[in-house]
């Protein structure tokens, strides 16, 4: 057994799933630097969670803590360089997976990618006509509120956006876990990502007004 494979076996003794065990050996055998995005293990499997949009947040938190406790680099401060490297790789991998699954939009994107669906977030800007009209109305409302330095109008806009975001998140969950319409889910995700960015624009506008009060 090679030194790197031995290190992987020692560091990753927790092996929460069979899928993780297989992936550990693939990573240990790699001669190139570890690339978490190319690992053949999905984030749900890493934490022993079912591959679905609805997620048990407590189970995610507990599994994340368990994995990090076992692979945290501090545990291997006196270990060999190979063991330290594998430990750091998997601690990073676990953190990235955790951050993805705890975020509703990133979790949806990851789930769709596991199902072989390209969300086209960077290239596909197609959205329903009614949503495009809504975008225009929101942008006009934001511009008017900024021109008038109207914090109350910004707050009202933020509340409206939050309500519609909540509704669309419910639709997204239904598409992913209910009727299993992945293409519709991808379209819903694109709308939600726009709304997320627009919410940040509202926050920036509010800070700008308050900063010059």
VOMIGU-443226 format. One record per residue: residue in one letter; y negated, x negated, z negated of N, C-alpha, C in turn. Coordinates in steps of 0.2 Angstrom, whole numbers, plus 5000, padded with zeros to 4 digits. Layout:
residues N
AYXZYXZYXZ...
END
This chain:
residues 213
X500649965000500050005000499449965000X498949975004498349935005497949944998X497449894997497049894991496649964991X496349984997495950044998496350104996X496950104999497350164998497550174990X497650114987497850114980497250134976X496650114978496050134975495950214975X496050234981495950314982496450354978X497050324978497550364974497350364966X497050304964496950304957496350344955X495750344960495150384958495250454959X495650474964495650544966496350574963X496450564957497050594954497050664953X496450694953496350764951496650814957X496650794963497050834968497050904967X496450944967496451014966496851054971X496851034977497251074982497651024987X498151054990498551014995498050985001X497551025003497051005008496650945006X496450944999496150884997496550824997X497150834995497650774995497650745002X497750785007497850755014497150725016X496650755014495950725016495850665013X496050655007495950595003496250535007X496850545009497250485012496850475019X496650525023496250515029495650475028X495350485022494650455021494850385019X495350375015495550305012495750265018X496050295023496250245029495750235034X495150265033494650255038494350185037X494250145043493950085043493250085044X492950145046492250145046491950175040X491250175039490950205033491150285033X491150305027491350375025490850425028X491050475031490550525034490850595032X490450615027490650685024490650735029X490250735034490250795039490850795043X491150735044491750735048492350745045X492350745038492950755034493250825036X493950825036494350885039494350935033X494050925028494050975022493451015021X493551085021493051125020492751125013X492151155012491851145005492251195000X492451255003492851304999493451274996X493851235000494451204998494351154993X493851114994493651064989493651084982X493351144981493351174974493851224973X494351234977494851284976494651354976X494151364980493851434981494051474987X494151534987494351574994493751564999X493951565005493551555011493251615013X492651635009492351695010491651695008X491151735010490451725009490351745001X490551804999490551814992490851764988X490451734983490751674979490651684972X491151664968491051664961490651604958X490051624956489651564955489851524949X490151564944490451524938490951484940X491451504944491951464946491751404950X491251414954490951354958490651304953X490251324948489951284944490551244940X491051274937491551244933491951194938X492151214944492551174948492151104950X491451114951491051064953490951014947X490951034941490850994935491550954934X492150994935492750964935492850904940X492650914946492750864951492250804950X491650824948491150764947491350724941X491650754936491850724930492450664931X492850684936493450644938493250594943X492750604947492550544952491850514951X491550534945490850504944490850424944X490450394948490450324948490450284941X490050324936490050294930490750274927X491250314929491850304926492250244929X491950214934492250164937491850104938X491350094933490850044933491249974932X491849974929492249914928492749904933X492849954938493349954942493249904948X493749904953493649864959493149894963X492949844968492449874973492649924977X493349924979493649974983493650044979X493850044972493850104968493150134968X492650084966491950114966491650144972X491850114978491650144984491950214985X492650224984492950284985492650334980X492550314974492250354969491550384971X491150334974490450354976490450404982X490950394986491050434992491150504990X491650514986491850574984491350614979X491050574975490450604971489950634976X489750594981489250624986489550684989X490150674992490450734995490450794991X490650794985490650844980489950874979X489450834979488750854978488550894984X488650864990488450904996488750964997X489450974995489751034996489551084991X489351064985489051104980488451134982X487951094984487351114986487351164992X487851154996487951205002488151275000X488651274995488951334993488551374989X488051344985487651384980487051414984X486951394990486351414994486651474999X486451534998486751585002486651575010X486151545012486051535020486551475022X486551425018486951365020487651385019X487851425014488551445014488751485020X488351535022488451575028488551525034X488151485035488151435041488851395040X489051375034489651335034490251375035X490251435033490751485034490851495041X490351515045490351525052490551465056X490351405054490651345057491351335056X491651355050492351345049492751395053X492451455055492751505059492551485067X492251425068492151405075491551435079X491151465075490551495077489951455077X489651435083489051395083488451445082X488051435076487551475075486951465079X486951415082486351395087485651395084X485651375078485051375074484451335077X484651285080484151235083484051255091X484551295094484451305101484351375103X484651425099484651495100484151525096X483651545100483051585096483051655098X483551685101483651755102483651795096X483251845096483251895090483051965093X483252015089483152085091482352095092X482252135097481552155098481152175092X481452215088481152245083480952195078X481352145077481252085072480652045075X480652035082480151995084479452025083X479452095084478852135082478652125075X479152125071479052115064478752045062X478951995066478751935065477951925066X477751955072477051965074476651995069X476852045066476452085061476452045055X476952005053476951965047476451905048X476451875054476051825055475251845055X475151905058474451925058474251945051X474651975047474551985040474351925036X474751865037474651805034473951775036X473851775042473251745045472651785042X472651845042472151885039472051875032X472551875028472551855021472251785019X472351735024472151675023471351675024X471151705030470451705032470051745026X470351795023469951825018470051795011X470551745011470651715004470851774999X471351815002471551874998472251864995X472251844988472851824985473251894984X472951944983473352014982473652024988X473352014994473752035001474351985002X474251925000474851875000475351894996X475251914990475751944985476152004988X475752044991476052104994476552085000X476252045004476652015009477351985007X477251945001477851904999478351954996X478052014993478552064990478952094996X478552115001478852145007479452105010X479252035010479751995013480351985009X480251985002480751974998481252034998X480952094999481352154999481752155006X481452135011481852135018482352085018X482252025014482751975014483351995010X483252035005483752055001484252105005X483852145009484252195013484652155018X484352105021484752065026485252025024X485252005018485751965014486352015013X486252075012486752125011487152135018X486752135023487052145030487452085031X487152025030487551965031488251965028X488251985022488851985018489352035021X489052095023489552145026489852115033X489452085037489652055043490151995042X490051955037490551905035491151925032X491151965027491751985023491952055024X491552095027491852165028492052175035X491652195039491852205046492052145050X491952085048492052015051491752015058X491152025058490852025065490351955064X490751905066490351835065489751825070X489751855076489251845080488651885077X488751945075488151985071487951945065X488351915062488251875056487751815058X487951785064487551725066486851745068X486751805071486151835072485751845066X486051875061485751895055485451825051X485951775052485751715049485151685052X485051685058484451665062483851695059X483851765058483251805056483151785049X483651775045483551755038483251685037X483451635041483151575041482351575043X482151615048481451625049481151655043X481451705040481151735034481051685028X481551635028481451585023480851535024X480851515030480251475032479551515031X479551575033478951615032478751625025X479251625021479151635013478751565011X478951515013478651445012477951445014X477851475020477151475023476751515018X476951575016476551615011476451575005X476951535002476851494996476251444997X476351415003475851365005475151395005X475051455008474451485009474151505002X474551524997474351544991474151484987X474451424987474251364984473651334987X473551344993472851324996472351364994X472351424993471851474991471751454983X472251454979472151434972471851364971X472051324975471851254974471051244976X470751294979470051284981469651344978X469951374972469651424969469051394965
END
